[in-house]
Every structure is written in C-alpha cells, then in structure tokens.
Amino acid sequence: MTRNTVKISYITKDSARKATFKKRKKGLLKKASELSTLCGIDASVIIYSPYNTQPEVWPSPTEAERVLSKFKKMPKMDQSMEMMSQESFLKRRIELANKQLKKQCRDNREEEITQVMFQCLAGQGLENLNMMDLNDLGWLLEQNMKDIDRRIYMLTKASHSQRSVAAASATMATPEAMLKSGEKVHVDSPEREVSPETEQRQQLIKDLMHSPENIGLDSVLSFGDNNPIAFFP
C-alpha cells in the first residue's frame, strides 16, 4: 500500500498539529541517533516548542554544549556554507515552483498549437489566429521539419550501412559458399617448380596418348630399379 503525499504547509488544527509534532520529533531524534552511530559524527538536537517550557536537548545538554563549541570555532564561511534559514528555504521553494509553472505553461502552449496545426492540415483556415499564434505555429512547424530531416538522415545512413555490409559479405564469400549458390568459381592453384625428370615423364605420357603409332617399343619405359625416372619408388 502506497503512502499518501503529505502537503508541506502549516497545520491549522491544534490537535492534529500537536500529534504531528510528537510523531515527527520522535522520528527526528531517531534519525539523529542513527546518523551519529552509523557515520561516527558529532550531532545534537535542540527543539523549542510551545508544548514544553524548557527546550528538549538530545543526547544531553553537556554533549550539545560541546558540539556547539566545536561549531563556533569553525570559520564563518564554513559555518554558513550549508545553512538555510526559513526565508531562504521558502525562496528556493518559490523559485522551483516558478520553474515548474513555466515548464507546464510551455507544454500546454505547445499542445495547443499542435492541435491548431492538425486543424490546419484538416482544411481549417488561419483567419482566426493572431500574430502570436502564427509565430508559435511557425516555430512548431520548423521544429517538426527539423525532426523529420533528422529521421530521414538517420534512416538513409542506416540503409547505406546495411548495403556496405552486404557488399563486403558478398566480396568475402568463400568458394564453398559460392558453389552452393550456383556461381562459377575460378581458383588459381599455386605454381609449383617442375623437375626435369617430371617434365620428361609428362612429355612421354603425352606422346603415348596422342601418337601411339609413331612410338617404338624402345621408347616405352620399363619398371624396376633400372629405370631412373620410374613412376613408383
């Protein structure tokens, strides 16, 4: 179950204000104790309230005096660095609220001009618009055109990148993949040095295959150890 957001404002009802004071005071003292224990820092709390004649001091008056004395020994600049009075706190809250209000007004105005733009695209004229509306409408159209140009550029860039990748993949395709796709592949085998014995053997084979009638029995090589260029060892 989510907690409801508490509106930070003065509680006008006496009983509710007193109950809130007791509850928040207990939580404040608990947080101060946890902060001092967990982080090992000096901390003290002094609370003045209309419900007690004497101020409430945590953890003790002696410890509070020691912390205050240590604080007063600090330079004036360091003392006021993180301080915030009620007036400065309210000023900061007002500034924040004004910024939020300006942002909300701007968003509302943009939404309003967007509706006007759609009505114009649907065929409605611009006769009822004043100069401020026309200026805002022109600004909104310009922003939309910039967004469109930017998206076109990004899509074109992505398309070119995909084409480059596809071309590179096709260039780097292996012969096995090209054979599977049905393409003709010409692979140049590396040249090897041929010995004189091998050349002589190849020439004899060609002669036997192409001109058997012109070759005598003396030209046929015999098998065995007496043949210096035998095919088999």
Secondary structure, DSSP 8 states (H G I E B T S, - for coil): --------S---SHHHHHHHHHHHHHHHHHHHHHHHHHHT----EEE--TT-SS-EEES-HHHHHHHHHHHHTS-HHHHSSS---HHHHHHHHHHHHHHHHHHHHHHHHHHHHHHHHHHHHTT--STT--HHHHHHHHHHHHHHHHHHHHHHHHHHHHHHHHHHHHHHHHHT--HHHHHHTT-------------HHHHHHHHHHHHHHH-GGG--GGGS---STT-TT-S--
